[in-house]
Amino acid sequence: MSAKPKRSIPISTAHTQLGQQVKNLRPGEPVTLARHGKPVAGLVSIEDLQTIESGAQNTTVLMAFNHAGGAAKTSSVRDIGYELTELGYRVLLLDIDPQANLTTWLGVHDAPVERSLQPVLEEYAPLPEPYRVHGMDLIPSHLALARTDARLPGYTNAEGRLRSAIDAVRASAAYDFVLIDPPPSLGKLTANAANAADWVIVPVPARYKGLVALDGLREMLGEYTRTNPRLRVAMYLVTQMENTAHSKETHEVFQQVLGPELAGPLTYRPAIYNRCQPIGEPVGVNAPNSEARREVQAVVQTLLSRIGHSA
């Protein structure tokens, strides 16, 4: 069945005939309002509006955030994303870190800059065609994003450009989850992720550096909610847990300070995690029957519970 043609009317006409235009609206037949021949707005039926709103509500956008490196942020995004797909969810991963670790850890190498988020952030382009990896869709990163991060302060709406593209994804209802992996920094790339997200996953290593970084993490999350009031913490995820007194004591402090916001832990397992990275596989693919995967699966169940999703 061919699509019905859109009606287009001058906005000046709509000013005087708005009631009639609304009366004539039919589902699937939006009316474009034009000024000087260029579309500037539109009218849709209440049925179509409900469809759009339903799609927006059904797409949950999460970002992983820790401004310090070495917190297992990227591997957590990779493995959580994979386990969500195994539960039947449609998942899109956005790698916005110029280091491109998420991209290479999923087996994508030498992706052209046009397939990255650079055109999205610099030119308001729509999201490019994703790569299909282990049941997930991935927008890869590129080293050129480091230049984008430096240029963004000179652009208008420097921290809201990714959100425009994400809003289009919400409206399409193509995905249940969008997971964003920003760089371990406080620059404009991370701010774009924070302004586009609904929820934050905060990986915190069970080490002294994790405790030291905690106050700064909470302060910056507070700053991000000033420009994105809907942004909430889904969980602080304890990573790199070891069978040492120091690691256990650190975990206990996290429990005391963070209480019910805490999740995990994910145990430090170099034999598995270091093997997954060079061959581009999530833990669930590389070690499907391992305790490491069961830990990730438990984290995903906690995540779904925290954000109000049922598995």
Disulfide bonds with the S-S distance in Angstrom:
none
